[in-house]
Amino acid sequence: MNSSLRNTLVVIAGLIAGGIVNMGIIMISGSIIPAPNGVDVTTMEGLKETMHLFEPKHFLFPFLAHAFGTLVGAIIAGKFAATNQKTMALIVGFVFLIGGTINVYLLPSPMWFNAVDLIGAYIPMALIGWKLTDSKN
């Protein structure tokens, strides 16, 4: 298989797998740390209107979802890329970073969470994912 095609496919696979991990963690988060009373977490509008009711504990699972989703996606991209494993893992991280940046724009989350999430959940986790697959360790 052509290395460019393979790299494209592994990045797509990493994004899909990372997205599944992300959504899985988000879906179970409410059973571990329930949303505040009266909060509708099923719609973007509901989140926007009630975000001020969230406490710091409510941001733990979104951060973990973003971090572990990126990590899994980067591991897949780094492990199965034909060439440029680090670059493929970082592409996954940057795509998820773009998604996180869009979320920051759309949701009125606290600034401390936005900073921790954007700085810690995407590029560092993509680099860790690549390092975990780097055979030269």
LINDACOR-V233659 format. One record per backbone hydrogen bond with DSSP energy under -1.0 kcal/mol. NH is the residue of the N-H (numbers start at 1). CO is the residue of the C=O. E is the energy in kcal/mol with one decimal. If there is no record, write none. Layout:
NH/CO/E
NH/CO/E
This chain:
6/2/-2.6
7/3/-2.6
8/4/-2.3
9/5/-2.6
10/6/-2.5
11/7/-2.0
12/8/-2.2
13/9/-2.7
14/10/-2.5
15/11/-2.5
16/12/-2.5
17/13/-2.9
18/14/-2.7
19/15/-2.2
20/16/-2.1
21/17/-2.4
22/18/-2.7
23/19/-2.6
24/20/-2.5
25/21/-2.4
26/22/-2.3
27/23/-2.7
28/24/-1.7
29/25/-1.4
31/28/-1.1
33/29/-3.3
39/36/-1.8
47/43/-2.0
48/44/-2.5
49/45/-2.3
50/46/-1.3
51/47/-1.2
53/50/-2.2
54/51/-1.6
58/55/-1.7
59/56/-1.8
60/57/-1.0
63/59/-1.8
64/60/-2.6
65/61/-2.9
66/62/-2.3
67/63/-2.9
68/64/-3.0
69/65/-2.0
70/66/-1.9
71/67/-2.5
72/68/-2.7
73/69/-2.2
74/70/-2.7
75/71/-2.5
76/72/-2.2
77/73/-2.4
78/74/-3.1
79/75/-2.6
80/76/-2.1
81/77/-1.1
88/84/-2.4
89/85/-2.3
90/86/-2.5
91/87/-2.2
92/88/-1.7
93/89/-2.0
94/90/-2.9
95/91/-2.5
96/92/-2.3
97/93/-2.2
98/94/-2.3
99/95/-1.9
100/96/-2.5
101/97/-2.6
102/98/-2.1
103/99/-2.1
104/100/-2.2
105/101/-1.9
106/102/-2.3
107/103/-3.1
109/107/-2.1
114/110/-2.2
115/111/-2.6
116/112/-2.4
117/113/-3.1
118/114/-2.7
119/115/-2.4
120/116/-2.5
121/117/-2.2
126/122/-2.3
127/123/-2.4
128/124/-2.3
129/125/-2.6
130/126/-2.2
131/127/-2.7
132/128/-2.3
133/130/-1.1
134/130/-1.1
137/134/-1.5
